[in-house]
């Protein structure tokens, strides 16, 4: 069977640049209609005004904000996208590496695996990038980040949505094998990246594809800038290996980079606000709200025209009346001839109340369409809701409404974590990956360390990644306090753990003092488990707490497979704490008993009292017999 040559086929290197350029040009033609819509949505999010006088979307009639005519107009799409971003895009997430029935050494490697991913995410400010990607996906069909190997480091950068190209036919089921990224770069930057291809870069020109991108921000058609296309072809799996993958970077003049690509996923990870039933590109919030946005903007323009032009006051007077010129001074007195009717001031009502109600109803329907409630939009709790438990119930209802959206964000974050691991494996195999600088917490101590990926790498069958929130506690003070109090009342946590969870910065100084004994015990246990270092208990320690935590830690780490010598140290810590506590208690009891024994009468003079009988009271003299002739006094 004869197959048309493709750029990723072996032997097509001589014509790969032309094949990629023609493929990209064809895709741009297929996506021209969608890209025009995306242009409008990006203009709106940039606070431009693409609405013409007839109320329709006019991309060519851009008015910088504020509008040239100075009128205030409500940007519905931008307002709702920003509201959704503040509530959904700021989700605090972390990756957990889970092992099933692994030994202690494997569990520790999984922990360093998590540190490796978290350190790369923190260095690249992934949480901030997720917010930007969320905004992109809510504005246009996709938002994306790209994983790059840069000088031995893994970098994560945001990708402009319009740079990503996928063939509509190939991406019909959402899983294309070819993906293209088109960029506008200066020749100087390209020579620094690809010094061996300087001749090809010098012969490169802008090319016809650049004209399709001339409207993008920062897209210049200067002579020193050229069109660059990066293309990936995913491999297939055979006998446990990935074969047939290809990665190229080309210009109009030739190839800058050509290498095998053994990774089963693209380095560009895509997020969509809402997936379509079919196709690679998703559906954005802006697309959902386009009709409502057009309606409100058209209404605002017409209403303001009416207010500025029609609603001005009119003065009605007789033809023969001679009235002085009116001005805006309220203290002036205006004279008119006697016998004539005074002029009448007519202020027309040009905006029926039904129109204003229609505008409000349109905004409310748009808000309901994307799931925004009043509390999210205004940042205020509903009237009548004061209890913390009621606030939590409202948060739960909100979470259920956006459950699928939150899951999509978690899935995107997880895809980025998997991409980091796959890129790290590839770079480490080629000897390009440098150690990752990280920090590890040991008890209350934080230490810096360098993580070498080859020391922590695990096979795919040994672990799986899952997402978890950094904290399940509410962010508001009242709700957080109530949640921790509920956990404390139900016995899920003790008082020390409750103080630890509160996390109020204003109370840090006092909390540290109250939890000092608790932290001391945890530090000793951490040193035993992690380093095999033993610190014996002291009389000034909270010996009861130390004994309790030592037993609990022994039971936990025995199940996790900690070496026996360290388990013995945990038992030693618990037993010595108990012995010291018993000795201290007996000594204290002896000290309290000595003053009582010193004050007691000699043994021969003590009266033996049967059990249950009160001791005999000393006899007292009768007042009457003590002082004869005197009358007893009543107690005052």
C-alpha positions as CSV (number, residue, x, y, z in Angstrom):
1,X,0.0,0.0,0.0
2,X,1.4,3.4,-1.0
3,X,1.3,5.9,1.8
4,X,1.9,9.6,1.3
5,X,5.3,10.7,2.8
6,X,5.1,12.3,6.3
7,X,7.6,14.4,8.1
8,X,8.1,11.8,10.8
9,X,8.8,8.9,8.4
10,X,12.4,7.7,8.2
11,X,14.1,9.0,5.1
12,X,12.0,12.2,4.8
13,X,14.6,14.4,6.5
14,X,15.5,16.3,3.3
15,X,11.9,17.5,2.8
16,X,10.7,17.5,6.5
17,X,10.6,21.3,6.8
18,X,8.4,21.7,3.7
19,X,6.1,18.8,4.8
20,X,5.7,20.4,8.3
21,X,5.1,23.8,6.9
22,X,2.4,22.6,4.4
23,X,0.7,20.6,7.2
24,X,0.6,23.6,9.5
25,X,-0.7,25.8,6.7
26,X,-3.5,23.3,6.0
27,X,-4.5,23.1,9.7
28,X,-4.6,26.9,9.9
29,X,-7.0,27.0,7.0
30,X,-9.3,24.4,8.7
31,X,-9.3,26.3,12.0
32,X,-9.7,29.8,10.5
33,X,-13.3,30.3,11.7
34,X,-12.5,29.1,15.2
35,X,-9.4,31.3,15.4
36,X,-11.4,34.4,14.5
37,X,-13.7,33.7,17.5
38,X,-10.7,33.1,19.7
39,X,-9.4,36.5,18.7
40,X,-12.5,38.2,19.9
41,X,-12.5,36.4,23.2
42,X,-8.8,37.3,23.8
43,X,-9.6,40.9,23.0
44,X,-12.5,40.9,25.5
45,X,-10.2,39.5,28.2
46,X,-7.7,42.2,27.4
47,X,-10.5,44.7,28.2
48,X,-10.8,45.8,24.6
49,X,-14.2,46.5,23.1
50,X,-14.9,44.4,19.9
51,X,-18.6,45.4,19.8
52,X,-19.7,47.4,16.9
53,X,-22.5,49.9,16.7
54,X,-24.9,47.2,15.6
55,X,-24.1,45.1,18.7
56,X,-22.3,42.4,16.9
57,X,-18.8,41.2,17.5
58,X,-16.5,43.3,15.3
59,X,-12.8,42.3,15.8
60,X,-11.6,45.2,13.5
61,X,-13.3,47.9,15.6
62,X,-11.1,47.7,18.8
63,X,-11.5,50.5,21.3
64,X,-8.9,50.6,24.1
65,X,-10.3,50.5,27.7
66,X,-11.8,52.8,28.7
67,X,-13.7,53.2,25.5
68,X,-12.8,56.2,23.3
69,X,-16.2,57.7,23.9
70,X,-15.7,57.5,27.7
71,X,-18.7,55.4,28.4
72,X,-18.7,52.7,31.1
73,X,-19.7,49.3,29.8
74,X,-20.0,46.0,31.7
75,X,-17.5,43.3,30.5
76,X,-19.6,40.3,31.4
77,X,-17.2,37.6,30.1
78,X,-14.2,39.1,31.8
79,X,-16.0,39.6,35.1
80,X,-17.3,36.0,35.2
81,X,-14.0,34.4,34.1
82,X,-12.1,36.3,36.9
83,X,-14.7,35.2,39.4
84,X,-14.3,31.5,38.4
85,X,-10.5,31.8,38.5
86,X,-10.5,33.2,42.0
87,X,-12.5,30.3,43.3
88,X,-11.4,27.4,41.1
89,X,-8.0,28.3,39.7
90,X,-6.5,28.9,43.1
91,X,-7.0,25.3,44.4
92,X,-4.0,24.2,46.6
93,X,-3.0,20.8,45.4
94,X,-0.1,18.4,46.0
95,X,1.0,15.1,44.5
96,X,1.2,11.9,46.5
97,X,3.2,8.9,45.5
98,X,1.5,5.8,46.7
99,X,3.1,2.4,47.0
100,X,1.2,-0.8,47.7
101,X,2.7,-3.0,50.4
102,X,6.2,-1.7,49.8
103,X,9.1,-2.0,52.2
104,X,10.3,1.0,54.3
105,X,13.1,1.8,51.8
106,X,10.5,1.9,49.0
107,X,8.3,4.2,51.1
108,X,11.2,6.6,51.7
109,X,12.0,6.6,47.9
110,X,8.3,7.5,47.3
111,X,8.6,10.3,49.7
112,X,11.7,11.7,47.9
113,X,9.7,11.2,44.7
114,X,7.1,13.6,46.0
115,X,9.8,16.1,47.1
116,X,11.3,15.9,43.6
117,X,8.0,16.8,41.9
118,X,7.1,19.4,44.5
119,X,10.5,21.1,44.2
120,X,10.3,21.4,40.4
121,X,6.7,22.7,40.7
122,X,7.7,25.3,43.3
123,X,10.8,26.4,41.3
124,X,8.6,27.0,38.3
125,X,5.7,28.5,40.3
126,X,3.3,25.9,38.9
127,X,0.4,27.1,41.2
128,X,0.6,30.5,39.5
129,X,0.8,28.9,36.1
130,X,-2.3,26.9,36.8
131,X,-4.2,30.1,37.4
132,X,-3.1,31.5,34.1
133,X,-3.8,28.3,32.2
134,X,-7.3,28.2,33.8
135,X,-7.9,31.8,32.5
136,X,-6.8,30.7,29.0
137,X,-9.1,27.7,29.0
138,X,-12.0,29.8,30.2
139,X,-11.4,32.3,27.4
140,X,-10.4,30.1,24.4
141,X,-10.7,26.4,23.8
142,X,-7.5,25.3,25.5
143,X,-4.9,26.4,28.1
144,X,-1.5,24.7,28.3
145,X,1.9,24.5,29.8
146,X,5.1,23.0,28.3
147,X,7.8,20.9,29.9
148,X,11.3,21.7,28.7
149,X,14.7,20.4,29.5
150,X,16.9,23.4,29.9
151,X,20.6,23.1,30.8
152,X,20.0,20.1,33.0
153,X,16.9,21.5,34.6
154,X,13.2,20.8,34.0
155,X,11.4,24.1,33.2
156,X,7.6,24.6,33.0
157,X,6.3,27.5,30.9
158,X,2.9,28.7,29.8
159,X,2.0,28.2,26.1
160,X,0.0,30.8,24.2
161,X,-3.2,28.9,23.2
162,X,-3.1,30.1,19.6
163,X,0.4,28.5,19.2
164,X,-1.0,25.0,19.6
165,X,-2.2,23.3,16.4
166,X,-3.8,19.9,15.9
167,X,-5.4,18.4,12.8
168,X,-9.1,18.4,13.3
169,X,-9.5,14.9,11.7
170,X,-6.7,13.4,13.7
171,X,-7.9,14.9,16.9
172,X,-11.5,13.9,16.4
173,X,-11.4,11.5,19.3
174,X,-9.3,13.7,21.5
175,X,-6.1,11.7,21.2
176,X,-4.0,12.9,18.3
177,X,-0.5,11.5,17.6
178,X,0.8,14.7,16.1
179,X,1.0,18.1,17.7
180,X,2.6,21.4,16.4
181,X,3.6,24.6,18.1
182,X,4.4,27.6,16.1
183,X,6.4,30.5,17.4
184,X,7.9,33.8,16.3
185,X,11.5,34.0,17.4
186,X,14.5,36.2,16.7
187,X,17.5,34.8,14.7
188,X,19.8,35.8,17.5
189,X,17.9,33.7,20.1
190,X,17.8,30.7,17.7
191,X,21.5,30.9,17.1
192,X,22.1,30.7,20.8
193,X,19.9,27.6,21.1
194,X,21.1,25.9,17.9
195,X,24.7,27.1,17.2
196,X,25.3,24.3,14.7
197,X,22.4,25.4,12.5
198,X,23.4,29.0,12.1
199,X,23.5,28.8,8.3
200,X,19.9,27.4,8.2
201,X,18.7,30.1,10.6
202,X,20.3,32.9,8.5
203,X,18.6,31.6,5.3
204,X,15.2,31.4,7.0
205,X,12.5,33.9,6.3
206,X,9.2,34.8,7.8
207,X,7.3,32.5,5.6
208,X,3.6,32.6,4.6
209,X,2.5,31.0,7.9
210,X,3.6,34.1,9.9
211,X,1.0,36.2,8.2
212,X,-1.8,34.2,9.9
213,X,-0.2,35.1,13.3
214,X,0.5,38.7,12.6
215,X,-2.4,39.8,15.0
216,X,-0.9,38.0,18.0
217,X,0.5,40.3,20.8
218,X,4.3,40.7,20.2
219,X,4.1,39.0,16.8
220,X,6.5,41.1,14.7
221,X,7.2,40.6,11.0
222,X,10.6,42.2,11.2
223,X,13.5,40.9,9.1
224,X,15.4,39.5,12.1
225,X,12.5,37.3,13.2
226,X,11.5,34.0,11.7
227,X,8.8,31.4,11.8
228,X,9.7,28.3,13.9
229,X,7.6,25.2,14.1
230,X,8.1,22.5,16.7
231,X,6.5,19.1,15.9
232,X,6.0,15.9,17.9
233,X,4.9,12.5,16.7
234,X,4.0,10.1,19.5
235,X,5.6,6.6,19.5
236,X,3.8,3.2,19.7
237,X,4.5,0.6,22.3
238,X,6.0,-2.8,21.4
239,X,7.5,-5.4,23.7
240,X,7.6,-2.9,26.5
241,X,9.4,-0.2,24.5
242,X,8.3,3.0,22.8
243,X,9.3,3.1,19.1
244,X,8.7,5.4,16.2
245,X,8.4,8.7,18.0
246,X,9.9,11.8,16.4
247,X,10.6,15.4,17.6
248,X,11.6,18.1,15.1
249,X,12.2,21.9,15.2
250,X,12.2,23.5,11.7
251,X,12.1,26.8,10.0
252,X,11.3,27.6,6.4
253,X,14.9,26.9,5.4
254,X,15.5,23.6,7.1
255,X,15.8,21.5,10.2
256,X,17.2,22.9,13.5
257,X,16.6,19.7,15.6
258,X,15.7,16.1,14.7
259,X,15.7,13.4,17.4
260,X,13.8,10.3,18.5
261,X,10.9,10.9,20.9
262,X,10.4,7.8,23.2
263,X,7.9,9.5,25.6
264,X,4.2,8.4,25.1
265,X,2.8,11.9,25.8
266,X,3.3,15.3,24.5
267,X,5.4,17.8,26.5
268,X,2.5,20.3,26.1
269,X,-0.1,19.4,28.7
270,X,-3.6,20.8,27.8
271,X,-6.4,21.9,30.1
272,X,-10.0,22.5,28.9
273,X,-12.8,24.2,30.7
274,X,-15.3,21.8,29.2
275,X,-14.6,19.0,26.8
276,X,-16.7,18.7,23.7
277,X,-18.2,15.3,22.8
278,X,-15.7,15.0,20.0
279,X,-12.6,16.8,19.0
280,X,-9.3,18.0,20.5
281,X,-10.4,21.6,21.4
282,X,-12.7,22.3,24.2
283,X,-15.5,24.8,25.0
284,X,-14.7,28.0,26.9
285,X,-16.7,30.1,29.3
286,X,-16.5,32.9,26.8
287,X,-18.1,30.8,24.2
288,X,-20.9,29.9,26.6
289,X,-21.5,33.5,27.5
290,X,-21.1,35.1,24.1
291,X,-24.8,35.7,23.4
292,X,-25.3,37.2,26.9
293,X,-22.3,39.4,26.5
294,X,-23.4,40.7,23.2
295,X,-26.9,41.4,24.6
296,X,-25.7,43.3,27.6
297,X,-23.2,45.3,25.6
298,X,-25.7,46.2,22.9
299,X,-28.2,47.2,25.6
300,X,-25.6,49.4,27.4
301,X,-24.7,51.2,24.2
302,X,-28.3,51.9,23.2
303,X,-29.3,52.9,26.7
304,X,-26.3,55.3,27.0
305,X,-27.1,56.8,23.6
306,X,-30.7,57.4,24.8
307,X,-29.6,58.9,28.1
308,X,-27.1,61.2,26.4
309,X,-29.3,62.3,23.5
310,X,-33.0,61.8,24.2
311,X,-33.3,62.2,27.9
312,X,-32.1,65.8,28.1
313,X,-34.8,68.2,29.5
314,X,-37.0,70.1,27.1
315,X,-38.4,73.7,27.7
316,X,-41.8,74.4,26.3
317,X,-42.9,78.0,25.9
318,X,-45.3,80.2,23.8
319,X,-44.0,81.5,20.5
320,X,-44.3,85.1,21.7
321,X,-42.7,84.5,25.0
322,X,-39.5,86.3,25.8
323,X,-37.7,84.3,28.4
324,X,-34.2,84.9,29.6
325,X,-31.6,82.2,28.9
326,X,-31.6,79.4,31.4
327,X,-28.5,78.3,33.1
328,X,-27.6,75.7,35.8
329,X,-27.5,78.2,38.7
330,X,-30.4,77.3,41.1
331,X,-30.5,80.8,42.7
332,X,-31.3,82.7,39.5
333,X,-34.7,84.3,39.0
334,X,-36.1,84.2,35.5
335,X,-38.7,86.7,34.4
336,X,-41.4,86.3,31.7
337,X,-44.0,88.8,30.4
338,X,-47.2,89.2,32.5
339,X,-50.2,87.4,31.1
340,X,-48.1,84.7,29.4
341,X,-48.0,81.2,30.5
342,X,-44.7,80.2,32.3
343,X,-42.4,77.9,30.3
344,X,-42.7,74.3,31.2
345,X,-39.8,71.9,31.7
346,X,-40.3,68.5,30.2
347,X,-38.0,65.6,31.2
348,X,-38.9,62.5,29.1
349,X,-38.6,59.0,30.5
350,X,-36.7,57.1,27.8
351,X,-35.8,53.9,29.6
352,X,-38.8,51.7,30.5
353,X,-38.3,49.7,33.7
354,X,-38.9,46.5,31.7
355,X,-35.7,47.0,29.8
356,X,-33.7,47.4,32.9
357,X,-35.3,44.3,34.3
358,X,-34.4,42.5,31.1
359,X,-30.8,43.4,31.4
360,X,-30.6,42.2,35.0
361,X,-32.4,39.0,34.1
362,X,-29.8,38.4,31.3
363,X,-26.9,38.8,33.6
364,X,-28.6,36.5,36.2
365,X,-29.2,33.8,33.6
366,X,-25.6,34.0,32.4
367,X,-24.4,33.7,36.0
368,X,-26.6,30.6,36.5
369,X,-25.4,29.1,33.2
370,X,-21.8,28.9,34.4
371,X,-22.7,28.1,38.0
372,X,-21.7,31.3,39.8
373,X,-23.7,32.1,42.9
374,X,-24.2,35.4,44.7
375,X,-21.6,34.6,47.3
376,X,-19.0,33.9,44.7
377,X,-19.7,37.0,42.6
378,X,-19.9,39.5,45.5
379,X,-17.5,37.9,47.9
380,X,-20.1,38.3,50.6
381,X,-21.9,35.7,52.6
382,X,-25.7,35.6,52.1
383,X,-27.9,37.5,54.4
384,X,-29.0,35.5,57.4
385,X,-26.0,33.2,57.3
386,X,-23.9,33.7,60.4
387,X,-23.0,30.3,61.9
388,X,-19.7,28.7,60.8
389,X,-21.5,25.4,60.2
390,X,-23.9,27.1,57.7
391,X,-20.9,28.6,55.9
392,X,-19.4,25.1,55.6
393,X,-22.7,23.8,54.2
394,X,-22.7,26.5,51.6
395,X,-19.1,25.6,50.7
396,X,-20.1,22.0,50.3
397,X,-22.9,22.9,47.9
398,X,-20.6,25.1,45.9
399,X,-18.0,22.2,45.7
400,X,-20.7,19.8,44.4
401,X,-21.6,22.3,41.7
402,X,-18.1,22.4,40.4
403,X,-17.0,18.9,41.3
404,X,-16.3,17.9,37.7
405,X,-14.3,21.2,37.1
406,X,-12.2,20.6,40.2
407,X,-11.5,17.1,39.1
408,X,-10.4,18.4,35.7
409,X,-7.9,20.8,37.4
410,X,-6.6,17.9,39.5
411,X,-6.3,15.7,36.5
412,X,-4.3,18.5,34.7
413,X,-2.0,18.9,37.7
414,X,-1.5,15.1,37.8
415,X,-0.7,15.1,34.0
416,X,1.9,17.7,34.6
417,X,3.5,15.6,37.4
418,X,3.5,12.5,35.2
419,X,5.1,14.6,32.4
420,X,7.8,15.8,34.8
421,X,8.7,12.2,35.7
422,X,8.8,11.0,32.1
423,X,10.9,14.0,31.0
424,X,13.2,13.3,34.0
425,X,13.6,9.7,33.0
426,X,14.5,10.7,29.4
427,X,17.0,13.4,30.5
428,X,18.6,11.1,33.1
429,X,19.0,8.3,30.6
430,X,21.0,10.7,28.4
431,X,23.0,12.1,31.4
432,X,21.5,15.6,31.1
433,X,19.5,15.9,34.3
434,X,21.1,17.7,37.2
435,X,20.3,17.1,40.9
436,X,17.2,19.0,42.1
437,X,17.6,21.3,45.1
438,X,14.9,20.5,47.6
439,X,14.1,20.9,51.3
440,X,13.0,18.2,53.7
441,X,11.3,18.6,57.1
442,X,12.5,16.5,60.0
443,X,10.3,17.2,63.0
444,X,10.5,20.9,63.5
445,X,13.7,21.2,61.5
446,X,14.0,22.0,57.8
447,X,17.1,20.8,55.9
448,X,18.2,21.4,52.3
449,X,19.3,18.5,50.1
450,X,20.1,17.6,46.5
451,X,18.0,14.8,45.1
452,X,19.5,12.7,42.3
453,X,16.8,11.2,40.2
454,X,18.6,8.0,39.5
455,X,18.7,7.3,43.3
456,X,14.9,7.6,43.7
457,X,13.6,6.5,40.3
458,X,11.1,3.7,40.4
459,X,9.4,1.5,37.7
460,X,5.9,2.5,36.7
461,X,4.5,-0.7,38.3
462,X,5.9,0.1,41.7
463,X,3.9,3.3,42.4
464,X,1.0,5.5,41.2
465,X,0.4,9.2,41.6
466,X,-2.7,10.7,43.1
467,X,-3.8,14.2,44.0
468,X,-4.6,15.5,47.4
469,X,-5.4,18.9,48.7
470,X,-2.6,20.6,50.7
471,X,-5.2,21.2,53.4
472,X,-8.9,20.2,53.8
473,X,-9.4,22.9,56.4
474,X,-11.5,26.0,55.4
475,X,-9.6,29.2,54.8
476,X,-11.9,31.5,56.8
477,X,-11.0,31.9,60.4
478,X,-14.5,31.1,61.8
479,X,-15.0,28.0,59.7
480,X,-11.5,26.8,60.4
481,X,-11.9,27.2,64.1
482,X,-15.3,25.4,64.1
483,X,-13.9,22.5,62.0
484,X,-11.0,22.0,64.3
485,X,-13.3,22.2,67.4
486,X,-15.6,19.6,65.9
487,X,-12.6,17.2,65.3
488,X,-11.5,17.8,68.9
489,X,-15.0,17.2,70.4
490,X,-15.4,14.0,68.4
491,X,-12.1,12.7,69.6
492,X,-10.4,12.6,66.2
493,X,-7.6,14.7,67.5
494,X,-6.2,15.7,70.9
495,X,-5.6,19.2,72.2
496,X,-2.0,19.4,71.0
497,X,-3.0,18.4,67.5
498,X,-5.8,20.9,67.5
499,X,-3.4,23.7,68.4
500,X,-1.1,22.6,65.6
501,X,-4.0,22.7,63.1
502,X,-5.3,26.1,63.9
503,X,-2.4,27.8,62.2
504,X,-3.2,31.4,63.3
505,X,-0.1,33.6,62.8
506,X,-1.1,35.9,65.6
507,X,-0.9,33.0,68.1
508,X,2.3,31.4,66.8
509,X,4.5,32.6,69.7
510,X,2.1,31.3,72.3
511,X,1.3,28.1,70.4
512,X,5.1,27.3,70.1
513,X,5.4,27.6,73.9
514,X,2.4,25.4,74.6
515,X,3.5,22.7,72.1
516,X,7.2,22.7,73.0
517,X,6.9,19.3,74.8
518,X,4.8,17.9,72.0
519,X,7.4,19.0,69.3
520,X,10.2,17.7,71.5
521,X,8.7,14.2,71.5
522,X,8.1,14.3,67.8
523,X,11.6,15.4,67.1
524,X,13.1,12.5,69.0
525,X,10.8,10.0,67.2
526,X,11.7,11.5,63.8
527,X,15.5,11.2,64.6
528,X,15.1,7.6,65.5
529,X,13.1,6.6,62.4
530,X,15.0,8.7,59.9
531,X,18.6,8.6,61.2
532,X,18.7,5.9,63.9
533,X,19.8,8.6,66.4
534,X,18.5,8.1,70.0
535,X,18.1,10.9,72.5
536,X,17.1,9.6,76.0
537,X,14.2,11.2,77.9
538,X,14.7,13.7,80.7
539,X,12.8,14.5,83.8
540,X,11.7,17.9,82.3
541,X,10.0,16.2,79.3
542,X,6.4,15.4,79.1
543,X,7.1,11.8,79.9
544,X,3.5,10.5,79.7
545,X,3.1,12.1,76.2
546,X,6.5,10.8,75.2
547,X,5.6,7.3,76.3
548,X,2.2,7.4,74.4
549,X,3.7,8.7,71.2
550,X,6.6,6.2,71.4
551,X,4.2,3.3,71.6
552,X,2.0,4.7,68.8
553,X,5.0,5.3,66.6
554,X,6.3,1.8,67.2
555,X,3.0,0.3,66.1
556,X,2.9,2.5,63.0
557,X,6.4,2.0,61.8
558,X,6.4,-1.7,62.5
559,X,3.6,-2.1,60.0
560,X,5.6,0.0,57.5
561,X,8.6,-2.2,57.7
562,X,11.1,0.1,59.6
563,X,14.3,-1.7,60.4
564,X,14.2,-3.7,63.7
565,X,17.0,-1.8,65.4
566,X,15.1,1.5,65.0
567,X,11.9,-0.1,66.3
568,X,13.9,-1.2,69.3
569,X,14.9,2.4,69.9
570,X,11.3,3.5,69.8
571,X,10.4,0.9,72.4
572,X,13.4,2.0,74.4
573,X,12.2,5.6,74.3
574,X,8.7,4.6,75.4
575,X,10.0,2.3,78.2
576,X,12.5,4.7,79.6
577,X,9.9,7.5,79.6
578,X,7.6,5.2,81.6
579,X,10.3,4.2,84.0
580,X,11.4,7.8,84.5
581,X,7.8,8.8,85.0
582,X,7.2,6.1,87.6
583,X,10.3,7.0,89.5
584,X,9.5,10.7,89.4
585,X,5.9,10.1,90.6
586,X,7.1,7.9,93.5
587,X,9.7,10.4,94.5
588,X,7.2,13.2,94.4
589,X,4.7,11.2,96.5
590,X,7.5,10.5,99.1
591,X,8.3,14.2,99.3
592,X,4.6,15.1,99.9
593,X,4.3,12.3,102.6
594,X,7.3,13.4,104.7
595,X,5.7,16.6,106.2
596,X,2.6,14.7,107.1
597,X,4.6,12.0,108.9
598,X,6.6,14.6,110.8
599,X,3.4,16.2,112.1
600,X,1.8,12.9,113.2
601,X,1.9,11.9,117.0
602,X,4.1,9.0,118.1
603,X,2.8,5.5,117.2
604,X,2.0,4.6,120.9
605,X,-0.3,7.7,121.2
606,X,-2.3,7.2,118.0
607,X,-5.9,6.1,118.3
608,X,-7.0,3.2,116.2
609,X,-10.3,4.0,114.5
610,X,-12.5,1.3,113.0
611,X,-13.0,1.6,109.2
612,X,-15.9,3.9,108.3
613,X,-15.9,5.7,111.7
614,X,-14.9,9.4,112.0
615,X,-11.9,10.0,114.3
616,X,-12.6,11.0,117.9
617,X,-12.9,14.7,118.6
618,X,-11.0,16.2,121.5
619,X,-13.1,17.0,124.6
620,X,-13.9,20.7,125.2
621,X,-15.0,22.3,128.4
622,X,-18.6,23.5,128.9
623,X,-18.7,27.2,128.9
624,X,-21.0,27.2,131.9
625,X,-18.6,25.2,134.0
626,X,-15.6,27.0,132.7
627,X,-16.9,30.4,133.9
628,X,-19.4,30.0,136.7
629,X,-21.9,32.8,137.1
630,X,-21.5,34.1,133.5
631,X,-24.2,33.8,130.8
632,X,-23.2,31.9,127.6
633,X,-22.8,34.3,124.6
634,X,-24.6,33.5,121.4
635,X,-22.4,33.3,118.5
636,X,-22.4,36.5,116.5
